[in-house]
Amino acid sequence: MKNFFIIISIFAYVSCADKESFQVIFPEKVFVEFNWCSYEENKDAEDLGKLFIDYKNFLDPNNFYASYLNPTFQVQTYDFILMESFKNKEVFHSNLQDREGFFYNRWKTNFEQTAKCDELKKQYFYEHTNSSLEAINKKDIEFKFSFCKKLDNVSIDQLIDNLEILKLNNIKNIFLLTPEILNDYYDYLFIISSIKEEEIEENILSNNIGFLINCNLNFNDGDLNQLLFESYPLI
């Protein structure tokens, strides 16, 4: 089974934000950062959860959410994904500038004794459905990740309108993300959330909006339908 990290690394060079410049493409959209991390020896999720009290002291909870994503598929190159979502990129940028205080530095020191994240493979996205990520920053939530390309002459507004229809029909929460820097491999990352006990339909996107997108992309024969994560809110 192909793991998420290898799939993402194919196009990491087009997805990472440029730290030397600051450009906001969608000023009002939620800005999301993904970090791929591995535990230090004899450390685990319980140790990770204990650390985030200092992060809470550092951040404004109205502008920020963080979740620990545990892959439910076999993976060898990382242990978990740290997903951090900001109210917008301006807040994200302010957060970067403010990381000199006591609480953040104490948290960072403790975190680095618990886990290491690959700074070169961070990924950045804008969320377009205007759904509150707070709604999925809860316990007992499972995520399914799907990478898709839009079909010819399809606009993002069409996709959002159809996702709203699915939401009204009580189909799972579906979030539409675009990479900060466009690439040739995919146009959208869809995050589908559900309660753990509820099964996520295998072809939910193809069955409901397949006339707008193609999610059967060939990433070295990786099975994108297997990208399932358990989500644990940290903040």
C-alpha positions, 0 to 999 in steps of 0.5 A: 500500500502506497503511503501518503508521504511518498505520494506527497513527496512527488510534488513537494517542490511545487507545494512548499511555501517560500519563506523568503517571500510573503504572498497571500493568494486568498486573503479570507481563506483558512490557511492549512499547514501539514507537517510529517513527523516521527516520534523519538525513541520511546515516545508516543501519542500520549507524550505528544498530547501533554505538550500542547498546553504551552502551544495553547498559551502561545496561540489565539484559539479563535485563529488557530486549530491543530490536530494530530493525524494518525495514519490507519494504513501501513507507513514506514517514513513517518509516524503522524501528521501535524495539521495546523489550520489558521484563520487566514495566511495573515494570521499564519504569517503573524504566528511565524513572526511571534515565535520568540516568546517563552511559551513557544520556545518551551513548547518547541524544546519539549516537542523536539524531545518527543518528535521530529518533523521534516522542515523541508516537506511542509505542505501549505493549502487554502481551504475553500468551502468556508466550513469551520475546521473547528467542526472536525477538530474533535475526538473520534473523527476519521479523515479520508484524503483524496487528490483530484484534478478538475475536468475541462471548463470546471470552475471551483465555484461549481465544485463548492456549490455541489459540495454544499448540495452534498452537505444539505443531503447530510453526506459527510463533511467534505473540505476542498483545499488547493495547494498554495502553489499549483502543480501538474499532478493534482488540482484539489485535495479533498478531506472527507470527515466522518465519525469513526464508527461510520464507514466512508463510502469508497467512491464518494466523490466519484459517485456524487461529483464525478462529472466535475473531477477526476480522482482516479489519479495514478501516483506510482500505482498508489491507492489513494482510497486508502489514505485514512487517518484518525484525527485527534485535536490538540488545540 
